[in-house]
Amino acid sequence: MSRKLVRPREGRMLAGVCAGLAQRFGMSAGAVRLLFLLSLLLPGTQVIIYLVLWILMPNEDRHPAR
């Protein structure tokens, strides 16, 4: 399980938020995306949370520091 919460450069659909959460918690990106889509059926602030994470989560570096 990765300790960093970053938006990966590869495997993105929109902004990479679901892919980053999946990497962080050791899940598949498809499962996180499906959970997010199902959560949209419920009342709440899911879209606002997604947008906030998009702004706050940094992009993964193309060339990580050695």
LUMTORGU-265107 format. One record per residue (C-alpha): residue in one letter; x, y, z. Coordinates in pm, 1 decimal, padded with zeros to 6 digits, always signed. Layout:
BEGIN
NODE  r        px        py        pz
NODE  A         X         Y         Z
...
***
This chain:
BEGIN
NODE  r        px        py        pz
NODE  M  +00000.0  +00000.0  +00000.0
NODE  S  +00139.3  +00336.4  -00102.2
NODE  R  +00168.9  +00593.6  +00176.8
NODE  K  +00139.6  +00896.2  -00049.8
NODE  L  -00191.6  +01029.2  -00172.1
NODE  V  -00115.4  +01149.5  -00524.5
NODE  R  -00293.5  +01154.3  -00858.3
NODE  P  -00104.9  +00915.0  -01087.8
NODE  R  -00001.7  +01018.6  -01438.2
NODE  E  -00121.1  +00688.8  -01588.4
NODE  G  -00453.5  +00514.0  -01540.1
NODE  R  -00659.2  +00831.2  -01510.0
NODE  M  -01012.8  +00870.3  -01634.7
NODE  L  -01085.5  +01234.3  -01545.7
NODE  A  -00853.4  +01383.5  -01289.0
NODE  G  -00699.2  +01072.2  -01135.8
NODE  V  -00864.6  +01111.7  -00796.5
NODE  C  -01018.5  +00762.5  -00791.8
NODE  A  -00696.4  +00607.2  -00923.8
NODE  G  -00497.3  +00785.1  -00651.3
NODE  L  -00735.3  +00673.1  -00378.6
NODE  A  -00721.1  +00317.2  -00513.4
NODE  Q  -00339.6  +00317.0  -00503.6
NODE  R  -00335.9  +00461.3  -00152.2
NODE  F  -00573.9  +00202.6  -00008.3
NODE  G  -00463.5  -00099.0  -00213.5
NODE  M  -00782.6  -00135.0  -00417.5
NODE  S  -00847.6  -00150.8  -00789.3
NODE  A  -00924.1  +00178.9  -00960.6
NODE  G  -01235.6  +00026.6  -01116.9
NODE  A  -01376.9  -00061.8  -00775.3
NODE  V  -01321.7  +00290.9  -00643.3
NODE  R  -01481.2  +00439.1  -00955.6
NODE  L  -01780.1  +00208.0  -00919.7
NODE  L  -01819.8  +00301.2  -00552.0
NODE  F  -01806.9  +00669.0  -00643.9
NODE  L  -02068.5  +00627.3  -00916.5
NODE  L  -02296.6  +00433.3  -00679.7
NODE  S  -02251.6  +00701.2  -00414.6
NODE  L  -02392.4  +00956.4  -00659.9
NODE  L  -02730.4  +00787.5  -00616.0
NODE  L  -02732.9  +00899.2  -00253.2
NODE  P  -02786.8  +01257.3  -00139.2
NODE  G  -02468.4  +01428.3  -00031.6
NODE  T  -02165.1  +01626.8  -00130.2
NODE  Q  -01975.2  +01362.7  -00328.8
NODE  V  -01906.9  +01587.0  -00628.0
NODE  I  -01779.6  +01869.1  -00406.2
NODE  I  -01548.2  +01625.7  -00223.4
NODE  Y  -01419.8  +01498.2  -00559.4
NODE  L  -01346.8  +01854.5  -00674.2
NODE  V  -01170.3  +01938.5  -00347.0
NODE  L  -00955.1  +01625.0  -00375.4
NODE  W  -00876.3  +01715.7  -00736.8
NODE  I  -00742.4  +02051.1  -00617.9
NODE  L  -00562.2  +01925.3  -00305.7
NODE  M  -00406.1  +01599.5  -00431.2
NODE  P  -00072.6  +01666.6  -00604.5
NODE  N  +00017.7  +01508.9  -00937.0
NODE  E  +00258.3  +01219.4  -00928.4
NODE  D  +00605.1  +01325.6  -01043.3
NODE  R  +00708.7  +01199.0  -01383.0
NODE  H  +01063.5  +01142.6  -01262.7
NODE  P  +01066.0  +01061.4  -00889.8
NODE  A  +01361.1  +01190.1  -00688.7
NODE  R  +01632.2  +00933.1  -00623.6
***
